[in-house]
């Protein structure tokens, strides 16, 4: 696992926060991951994992020492060495994932205590040009 970025938000990243990542996929890429992690344990509230060898996006959660039911997105919008923007916005019920401003999926929260989601990390095959964490207002 090659850590590319990690940030903590002790007051919690969910709900109401948005992570906006701009980047590019290197030519030799296999996969990358964006993980929303819980404080004080090894839980992964949301695992966003584009896999270039499968042309799928795999999403899941790691809770109680095991992976849950995978959710897959087969509409694969990434191209090698093409710039993209991913926004992951958390509301009270879901992680909402936008790629280049098009919604590609909603992932229902599997962690009840949303305030325990305090860290975001980006790992593996990605070149990050910018990453912004911002609070959004509910409408």
BELUR-V43473 format. One record per residue. N is the residue number from 1. RES is the residue in one small letter. SS is DSSP state (h for helix, s for strand, l for the rest). Layout:
BEGIN
n=N res=RES ss=SS
n=N res=RES ss=SS
END
This chain:
BEGIN
n=1 res=x ss=l
n=2 res=x ss=l
n=3 res=x ss=s
n=4 res=x ss=s
n=5 res=x ss=s
n=6 res=x ss=s
n=7 res=x ss=s
n=8 res=x ss=s
n=9 res=x ss=l
n=10 res=x ss=l
n=11 res=x ss=l
n=12 res=x ss=l
n=13 res=x ss=l
n=14 res=x ss=l
n=15 res=x ss=l
n=16 res=x ss=l
n=17 res=x ss=s
n=18 res=x ss=s
n=19 res=x ss=s
n=20 res=x ss=s
n=21 res=x ss=s
n=22 res=x ss=s
n=23 res=x ss=s
n=24 res=x ss=s
n=25 res=x ss=s
n=26 res=x ss=l
n=27 res=x ss=l
n=28 res=x ss=l
n=29 res=x ss=l
n=30 res=x ss=l
n=31 res=x ss=s
n=32 res=x ss=s
n=33 res=x ss=s
n=34 res=x ss=s
n=35 res=x ss=s
n=36 res=x ss=s
n=37 res=x ss=s
n=38 res=x ss=s
n=39 res=x ss=l
n=40 res=x ss=l
n=41 res=x ss=l
n=42 res=x ss=l
n=43 res=x ss=l
n=44 res=x ss=s
n=45 res=x ss=s
n=46 res=x ss=s
n=47 res=x ss=s
n=48 res=x ss=s
n=49 res=x ss=s
n=50 res=x ss=s
n=51 res=x ss=s
n=52 res=x ss=l
n=53 res=x ss=l
n=54 res=x ss=l
n=55 res=x ss=l
n=56 res=x ss=s
n=57 res=x ss=s
n=58 res=x ss=s
n=59 res=x ss=s
n=60 res=x ss=s
n=61 res=x ss=s
n=62 res=x ss=s
n=63 res=x ss=s
n=64 res=x ss=l
n=65 res=x ss=l
n=66 res=x ss=s
n=67 res=x ss=s
n=68 res=x ss=l
n=69 res=x ss=l
n=70 res=x ss=l
n=71 res=x ss=s
n=72 res=x ss=s
n=73 res=x ss=s
n=74 res=x ss=l
n=75 res=x ss=l
n=76 res=x ss=l
n=77 res=x ss=l
n=78 res=x ss=l
n=79 res=x ss=l
n=80 res=x ss=s
n=81 res=x ss=l
n=82 res=x ss=l
n=83 res=x ss=s
n=84 res=x ss=s
n=85 res=x ss=s
n=86 res=x ss=s
n=87 res=x ss=s
n=88 res=x ss=s
n=89 res=x ss=s
n=90 res=x ss=s
n=91 res=x ss=l
n=92 res=x ss=l
n=93 res=x ss=l
n=94 res=x ss=s
n=95 res=x ss=s
n=96 res=x ss=s
n=97 res=x ss=s
n=98 res=x ss=s
n=99 res=x ss=s
n=100 res=x ss=l
n=101 res=x ss=l
n=102 res=x ss=s
n=103 res=x ss=s
n=104 res=x ss=s
n=105 res=x ss=s
n=106 res=x ss=s
n=107 res=x ss=s
n=108 res=x ss=s
n=109 res=x ss=l
n=110 res=x ss=l
n=111 res=x ss=l
n=112 res=x ss=l
n=113 res=x ss=l
n=114 res=x ss=h
n=115 res=x ss=h
n=116 res=x ss=h
n=117 res=x ss=s
n=118 res=x ss=s
n=119 res=x ss=s
n=120 res=x ss=s
n=121 res=x ss=s
n=122 res=x ss=s
n=123 res=x ss=s
n=124 res=x ss=s
n=125 res=x ss=l
n=126 res=x ss=l
n=127 res=x ss=s
n=128 res=x ss=s
n=129 res=x ss=s
n=130 res=x ss=s
n=131 res=x ss=s
n=132 res=x ss=s
n=133 res=x ss=s
n=134 res=x ss=s
n=135 res=x ss=s
n=136 res=x ss=l
n=137 res=x ss=l
n=138 res=x ss=l
n=139 res=x ss=l
END
